[in-house]
Amino acid sequence: MTMCAKLIPCLLTAALLAGCATVTNPVSGLTERTVMDEKAEIAEGEKGHQQVLKEYGVYDDPKVQAYVNELGQRLARQSHRNTIEWHFTVLDSPEINAFALPGGYVYVTRGIMAYMESEADLAGVIGHEIGHVTARHGAQRATRQQTAGFGVLAATLLGAVLESQGVSGAGQLSSQVSQNLAAGYIASYGRDQELQADQLGAEYLARSHYDPQNMVNVITVLKNQERFADDQAKAEGRQPGARTNWLSSHPSNDKRLADITQIAANYPASAHSDDGRTRYLDTIKGMTFGEGREQGLTRGRNFYHEPLGIAVTAPEGWKIQNTSQSIALLNGAGDAGLVIKTIPANAGNTHEEIIRNVIQPEQGRVEPRTVSGLPATHFMGARRNQQGQAQRIEATVVTGPANRHYLLGYASKDAAALQRAADQMREAEASFRALTPADRNAARPWVIKLLPYPKGGFPQLAKPSPWGQQAEQQLRLINGVYAGGEPKPGQLVKVIE
């Protein structure tokens, strides 16, 4: 079950809330009153770091980790806070995401790395996040929100984190949910802070002998993701640009693109080191793209989880939502679905114990059954919700491979929606199964490969692509030419296999 890109809320400790300190901002040189001095920043960052690793997981490739850490350390040495201990980590997430915690903890996902074209582009991403830390943006926000009674949302995204529809597969639905939940904690960085982080990113690029123009490339990648999402919405008959979650309050990529273009132009033209494209492509060659093995894979209407040894198929027209907490098969209207969760080992040894301890019913009946040859027990009845109100509940407990138990819950907006979806709910439940040899063969993650750009261009590269009808647009997007242009013949380009 995938670890979607989440914001990790880090709450201030009671000691921090007790009073303020006075510090000098390393970037502006101005004195600030703060609830988080440097020692507290580092402590909060270290605490949040453990949460981040638990939520996302570390991408298991020492070569990639070493490359990103070396690049980050080189940039950090040129920053306004080169005396603190910096940490740079690649997270095992398909989301197009980068963020930083106070105290020098910076993260990029393998998802965002797939869309960068060079080492200098990645340096722009990392430089921006270093800028948030050096300018103490997290500490500033914590101080402002202390009086408002909010917790500190320490993990902050690179500019506008995008709804990468069609990019991270089933993760897009869970991403929307997590972004909406994030809005309940705190607003995103303000326009001034984002602009300052962009400015600092450009400055750190220049100090590290990269062209600050690469910051323009980074924002262009984000802008192209927006264009792609809008084009996909139009193709599916949805309203393009309708971003009603917390992203809607974030500085627009149009404005950021204009601002960073002007900032980069202010740097004098001078000799820069190469942009590191060859080194970068060699590093990401073979990197997992999209959902990974440990997270489970969505392929069309099928979901496969090799480590758990299970698979499930969505009914025609339904969508699969894969999150860290559950797998959900949702109908087209989005008002009903089958939610599949693993059951903790301490919940019980028998289905009856599990139903009693997990569902906690007030009344109902159980029916022994099998699901794809696996022992199962179906429950239909009622329980009390947290408000003390009677709530109808229908679910099936299934014992899967390795004697691991699963709860398959029937969820709906109301009784009418449940009735409309009842047949497809049962169809979805019946598809739950132990992985077959064919399933295992299909449960292979996609990886990034490099090919010389052929005479037939992207249409030729799209023919064997797993992306189907979207292949040409996706290939343009991942190679940085979605808005137009073509690679040179023979130039190495990224493909997904």
N, C-alpha and C positions, 0 to 999 in steps of 0.2 A: 504494500500500500504506500503510495508515493508520499514523500515529504514535500508538500507544496511550499512554495515560497511564502513564509510567514514573517510578520514583524514580531520580534521577541520582546515583550514588555519586561523592563527591569525596574522594580520598585525601589525607591530611595529607602535607605535604612533610617531607623529612628534617630540615629546620631546625626545624620545629614539634615533631617528635618528640624533638629533642635536649634540650629542657628546658621548664620552666614559667615563666610570668610571673605577676605579681600585678596584678589590676585591681579597680576598684570597679564593682559591678553598677549600671547606671544606674537600674534600677527599685527594687531593694531597698536600695541604698546600702551593701550589705555587701561586704567584701573577699573576692575569690575567687582561688584558684590556678588557672591555666588554661594550656593549650597553645596558646591562640589569643587573643592580645590584639587590640585593635581594628584595628591595621594588618594583622595576619594575617587577621582576619575579612574585611576588605575585599578582600584579595588572593585568598582562597579563593572569595569570592563572585564576583569578576570572572572567575576561571578557570572556575567552575561555570556562570556565565552563558552562556559560549560553548557549553558542552555542552548546556545546556537549549535554546538556540535551534536547535542542530543536531538535537536529538532531536525536538522538537515542531514547530518552525517558528513564525513570528510571523503572527498573523492579519492579513491584508492589507486593513485598513480604517483609514486615517488618522484618520477621525472617531472611531471607537471607541477607538483607541489614545490619542488626545489626551484624550478624556473620562475614561478610566480613569486616565491619568497625572495629570491635574489633580486628580481626586478623591483619589488616593493621596498626592500631594504636600501637599494640604490637611490630610489626616489626619496625615501624618508631621510636619508643622510643630507639631502639638499633642502629639507623642509625647515620650518620655523621651530620645530620641536625635535631636533636630532639627538637629544640626550635621553629620551625615554626609550624603553624597550618596545619595539614594534613587532607585531605578529600578523602574518599574511597567510590566509587559508583559502583553498579552493573547496567549495562545498559541492556535495553530490546532489545537485538539483538542476532540473531542466529549465527552471525559470530564468528569465533574462533579468538579472538582479546583481547588485553589488551594494554593500552597506558597510558601516563602521560602527563600532562601539567606542565609548569614551576610553581614553587611556592607551590608544594605539593598537586596537584590534580591527583589522580590515579583512573583508571577505569578498570574494567574487565567486559566482557560480560557474560551473562548466557550461551552463546554458548561455550566459553572456559571452563567454570566451568563444563559443562557436560562431558568433556573429562579428567578432573583431577580425580585422584583416591583417594586422601587423602588431609587432611588439610595441610600437609607438602608440597604436590605438589602445592597447591594454594599459599602457603606461598612463594614458589620459584618464581611463576609468579609475585606476588606482590612485592617481594624483588627485583627482576630485575627492575621493573618500579620505585621503590623507588630509586634504584641506579642511574637511568638516572637523577632523580631530584637532588639527593645529589651531584652528580658529575657535575651538571650544564651543562649537554649536550645540552639542548635546548638553553640556553644562549650562549654557545660557538658557536653553529651553527648560531644563530642570528647574532653574531658578525662577523663571517666569511662571511655571506651572505649580510651584509649591503653594502659592497663595490660592490658586484655583482648585487645589485639592486633587490634581491629576497625578497618576504615576508617570514615570519617565519611560517613554518608548525609545529605548536606546538604539535599537537597530534602525538605521535610516537608509532609504533606498537611493540609488544613483538616479538623481533627477526624477523624471516621471517614469516609474516602473510600469511597464506596459502590459495590457491585456493581450498577450501574444497568442491570439486565437489561431489555431491550426499549427502552432509551433510546438507547444509542449503537450499536445494531445489532450487527454482527459484532464490534465492538470489545470486547464483554463477555468473549468467550473469551480474547482476548489479554490483556485487563486482568487476568483471574484468573491467567494465567501470570506476568505481570510482578509481580503482588503476591506470589505465592509465591516468586519469585526474590528479591524485596526482603527477605523474611524471612531469607534467608541472610546478608545483610549486617549487619542491625542491627534492634533492636526499635523500635517507634514511640515517639513522645513519651509520657511517663508521664502519668497522670491529673492530677497536680499541675501539670505544665507546661501541659497543655491547659486546665485550669481557670484558670490565671493568664493565658493568652492570651485566653480568653473575657472575663475581668475587665478586662484592658487594652483589648480591643476595645470593651467597653461604655464604659470611661472615655474613650477617644479619640472615640467617637461623641458623648458628652455635651460634651466640650470643643469639638467641631466643630459643635455646635448641632443634632445629630440626637438622636432619642429612643433611649436605650439599649435600649428594648423591641425595637428592630429586631434585636438580637442573638438574641432569642427566635425571631424569624421565620427567621433563618438556620439555627438548629439544627432548627427545625420542618421546613424544606425537606429536611434530611438525614434526619430521622425519617420523613417521608413517602416518601422514596426507599426506605427499608427496608420500609415497609408495602407499597409497590407491588411490590418484589422478592418479598416473602413471598406476596402475593396471586398473583403470576405463577407462583410455584413450586407453590402449591396447585392452580392451574388446570391445570398441566402434570403433576400427579401427583408432584412432587418434594417433598422435605422442606423446609418453610420454615425460615428462620433458620439453616440449616446453613452457617455461615461458618467454614471450617477454615483459611483462610489467615491472613496477618499481621493482618488486620482484627480477628480474634477477640480479640486482646490489647489492642485500643484501647479507651479509655473509651467506654462505651455512650452512644448518643444519648439514651436515657431519662434517664440520670443527668445528662448535660450539659444536657438541657432543663430538668430540675428545678433544677439549680444556677444556670443563667443567668437563669431566671425570678426566682429569689430575689435574685440580684445586681442585675438591672435594677430590681426593686421598691425597692431601697434608695436609688435616686436620687430626689430630690424632684421632684414634679410641677411642671413649669415650661414656659414657652413655648418650643417648638422650631420651627426652620424647617420648611417643608413637607418631606415625605419624598422629594420629587423624582421621584414616579412618572411624571409626564408627560414630564419630561426623559429619564428612563431609558428608557421605552418608545420614545420617538422615536429614541434612540441605537441600540437593538438592533433596530429595525425593519429588515428586510432582511438581518439577520445569518444566515449559514449555520448550519443546524441538522443535527446528526448528522455523518456522514462528509462530507468536502469533496472538491472536484474533484481536488486534488493528492494526496489519500490513496486515491482510488478509492471507489466506491460499491457497497454491497450492496442489492439490491432483490429481495426474495424469494429465489429460488434462483440469481439472477444476480449476477455481480460485473462491474462496468465500471470500467476505468481509462482515462479519456480522454487524459491526457498520454502514456501509453504506447501507447495505441491498441489495447488488448486487452480481451477479455471471456472469461468462462468461466461455465458453468452447473453447479450442483451436482446430483447425482442426487436423486430424490425421497427425502425423509427425512434428507438430509445437511445439515450446517451449514457456513457459510463463516466462516473465521477470517482476519481481515485485520490483519496486523501490519506494522511497519516493515521486517521482514526477508523476509517471504514472504506468500503467500496459501495457505491450506490449506483443502481441502474434506474435511470429516471425516464419517465415517459416524455413524449414530445411537448406536452403542455407544461411540463415541469411541476405538476401538482400531485404526482404519485410516483412511488418508486419502491424498489426492494433494496434495503440497506443491510449490508453484510459486515459483521464485526467478529473479530476473534474474541473468545471468551477467556478471561484470566484463569489460570490453572486452579487458583484457590476458590473459584466460584462453585465448585462441586464436581463430584466424580460421576454422577449419573445425570441424565437429562432432567429428571424430576427435581433433583437438587439445584441444577442450574436454573431451571424455570422459577423455582421458589426464591433463589437468592438474587438472580439478575432481574427478572421481570417483576418479582414481588407482587403477584396477582392477589386480588381480593376474591375473585371467583372465576370460574371458567372450566374448560374441559381439555383434556389432552388426547392425542390420537397418534399411536405409533405408526410410522411409515418409513419408507426408504427413499432416498434421493440419489439417483444415479448409482444405486447399489450401496450407498452409505447409510448406516443406521441413523434414523432421525425421529424426532417427536414434534408434532405440530400442536401449538397451543392457541386457543381462541377464548378470550374472556375480557376481564376488566381489571383495572388497578386504579389507584389514586395518584394523580400528578402532584407536583410540588405545591400546588395551590389547594390541594385537598379535594379536587374535583374528580369525579369518576371519568375514566378514560378507557375507551375500547382499545384492546391490544390484540394483535395477531402476529405470530412469529413461529419460526421453526428452528429447533436446535438440531444441528447436524454434527456428527463425529466424522472428521476428515482424516487425511493421512497423518501418521505419527500420533494418532489418538488425540489430535487437537480439536477442540470444539469450536463451533461457529454459531452465531445467532443470525438468522435471516429474518429481518423484521419488515412487515408490511407498513409502509408509511404513506400518508396522503394528507392533502389539505383539509378534506372533509369526507364524510361518508359517501357522498355522491361521486367524488373523484375516485375513491377506493373501489366502488362498484364498477365504474367504467373501466378501470384498469385491472380488475380482478383476474381475468383470463390471462393477460400478459404477465401479471405478477406470478401466477402459477407456472407459466412457461419459463420465466426467468429462474424461479426457484428450481425447477426440474433440470435446468442446465448446469447447476452447480455440481462439480465433479472433481475427482482426482485427475491430475494431469495424465493425459494419454501420451503415447510416443509422438503422435502428430502434434499435440499441444506443445510438448517440449521442443520440438523442432521449430515451432512458430514463435516460441518464447525467447527469441534472441534479440538483444538490444541492437539498435542501429548504431553505427559508428561513422565517424568522419574519415573519409578517404580523399586523396588528392589525385587529380588527373590533369593532363595537359588540355587546355581549352581547344576543342576540336573545330574543324571547318564548319560542321553543322551546328555549332553554337549550343545554346541551352536546349533547344528542341531535341537535339541529338542526345544530350546528357539526360534529358527527362525521360526518355523511353524506358530505361530499366529502373527508374527511380521508384522507391516504395511510396512516394507521395501521391501517385495517381494523377488525377486531373490537375491538381495544384502544383505539380512538380516543377514546371518551368518558373512559375512565380516564386516558389520556395527557394529554388536554386539561385535565382537572381537576388533574393533577399539575403540569403546566407553568404553570398559573395559580394555584397555591398553595391549592387547595381540595380536595385529594384526600381529606382526612379529614372533609369536610363543608362545608356552606355554599354560597352562590351569589353570584356577582357581581351588582351592581345592574343592572337593565335599562338598556341604552345605554352601560354602562361599557366602555371598551376592554379587550379580552382578547386573548391571544396565540393564534394558530392557526399551523399548519404547512402549507405548500403547496410 
